[in-house]
């Protein structure tokens, strides 16, 4: 049975649709990202969001930014879990033909996560933008709206964040 009927009233129909669209973009852009589908990623995100007592009082930009962080956390958790399985941590069967591509994506997500953690220490705003663009899959205009800045500011910050991440990932 689909839990969408129970979840939508709690979130509000519009917010539910937006969160589901973000999850759909995340899954679509990631290729073989996780074993999750859009609804599973959406509901796992909601589960993490709902544990915060103040979620209903958050403004929409804050809520969506927190949702992006939750989705990032879920993606990283699944990548780590798959790597553990690949190293013998689980007893499930893995398709050997798919392992190289999955491992490559997992390594990429974990490397970006570590670089992003370093970026958060020096520039939390840029790190937030990377979360919204890379992990939540939002477009420039959506990020500008959520962050309360001009689209051009998002473009400049995105270029700066990419350059800094490139430097962090290269070292």
C-alpha positions in Angstrom: 0.0 0.0 0.0 1.3 3.5 -0.9 1.8 5.8 2.1 1.4 8.9 -0.1 -2.2 9.3 1.1 -1.0 9.6 4.7 2.0 11.7 4.0 0.5 14.4 1.7 -1.9 15.9 4.2 0.9 16.2 6.8 3.1 18.1 4.3 0.5 20.0 2.4 -0.2 19.0 -1.2 2.0 21.7 -2.8 5.0 21.0 -0.5 4.6 17.3 -1.0 4.6 17.7 -4.8 7.8 19.9 -4.7 9.6 17.4 -2.4 8.6 14.5 -4.6 9.8 16.5 -7.7 13.2 17.0 -5.9 13.4 13.3 -5.1 12.5 12.4 -8.7 15.2 14.8 -10.0 17.7 13.3 -7.6 17.0 9.7 -8.8 16.9 10.7 -12.5 20.2 12.5 -12.4 22.0 9.8 -10.5 21.5 6.9 -12.8 21.9 3.7 -10.7 22.1 5.8 -7.5 20.4 3.7 -5.0 17.9 0.9 -4.7 15.4 3.6 -3.7 12.7 4.8 -6.1 11.4 8.3 -6.0 8.7 7.6 -3.5 11.1 5.7 -1.2 13.6 8.6 -1.3 10.8 11.0 -0.6 9.4 9.1 2.3 12.8 8.4 3.8 13.5 12.2 3.6 10.1 12.9 5.2 10.9 10.4 8.0 14.1 12.3 8.8 12.4 15.7 8.5 9.5 14.7 10.7 11.8 13.8 13.6 12.5 17.5 13.9 10.0 19.0 16.3 10.0 22.4 14.6 9.5 21.2 11.0 6.0 22.7 10.8 7.2 26.1 11.9 10.1 26.2 9.3 9.7 28.6 6.5 9.6 27.0 3.0 13.2 27.9 2.1 14.5 26.5 5.4 12.3 23.4 5.0 13.5 22.7 1.4 17.1 23.3 2.3 16.8 20.9 5.2 15.1 18.4 2.8 18.1 18.7 0.5 20.4 17.9 3.4 18.3 14.9 4.3 18.4 13.6 0.7 22.1 14.1 0.7 22.4 12.1 3.9 20.3 9.3 2.5 22.3 9.2 -0.8 25.6 9.0 1.1 24.2 6.4 3.6 23.1 4.2 0.7 26.4 4.6 -1.1 28.3 3.6 2.1 26.0 0.7 2.6 26.6 -0.6 -0.9 30.3 -0.2 -0.5 30.1 -2.3 2.7 28.2 -5.0 0.9 30.7 -5.0 -1.9 33.5 -5.5 0.6 31.7 -8.5 2.1 29.6 -6.8 4.7 26.3 -8.4 3.5 25.1 -11.7 2.3 23.0 -10.4 -0.6 23.7 -11.2 -4.3 25.1 -8.5 -6.4 25.2 -8.4 -10.2 28.9 -8.6 -11.0 28.3 -6.8 -14.3 26.9 -3.8 -12.5 29.6 -3.5 -9.8 32.1 -1.3 -11.6 29.6 1.4 -12.4 28.0 1.3 -9.0 31.3 1.4 -7.2 32.4 4.4 -9.4 29.2 6.3 -8.5 29.5 5.4 -4.8 33.1 6.6 -4.7 32.1 9.8 -6.5 29.3 10.5 -4.0 31.5 9.8 -1.0 34.4 11.9 -2.3 32.0 14.8 -3.0 30.5 14.4 0.5 33.9 14.6 2.1 34.9 17.6 0.0 31.6 19.2 0.8 32.2 18.7 4.5 35.5 20.5 4.2 33.8 23.3 2.2 31.2 23.7 5.0 33.9 24.7 7.4 35.2 27.5 5.2 32.0 28.6 3.4 28.6 27.2 4.6 26.7 29.2 2.0 28.6 27.6 -0.9 28.2 24.2 0.7 24.4 24.7 1.0 24.3 25.6 -2.7 26.2 22.5 -3.6 23.7 20.4 -1.6 20.8 22.0 -3.4 22.3 21.6 -6.9 24.3 18.3 -6.6 22.4 16.3 -4.1 18.8 17.7 -4.5 19.1 18.3 -8.2 17.6 21.8 -8.1 18.1 24.2 -11.0 19.6 27.7 -10.6 16.3 29.5 -10.4 15.0 27.1 -7.8 18.1 27.6 -5.7 17.9 31.4 -6.1 14.3 31.3 -4.8 15.1 29.1 -1.9 18.3 31.0 -0.9 16.6 34.4 -1.4 19.3 35.7 -3.8 19.4 36.6 -7.5 19.9 33.9 -10.1 23.2 35.6 -11.2 24.4 35.3 -7.6 23.7 31.6 -7.7 25.6 31.3 -11.0 28.6 33.0 -9.6 28.5 31.0 -6.3 28.1 27.8 -8.3 31.2 28.5 -10.3 33.1 29.3 -7.2 31.9 26.2 -5.4 32.7 24.0 -8.3 36.2 25.4 -8.5 36.8 25.0 -4.8 35.4 21.4 -4.9 37.6 20.6 -7.9 40.6 21.7 -5.8 39.5 19.7 -2.8 38.8 16.6 -4.9 42.1 16.9 -6.8 44.2 16.9 -3.7 
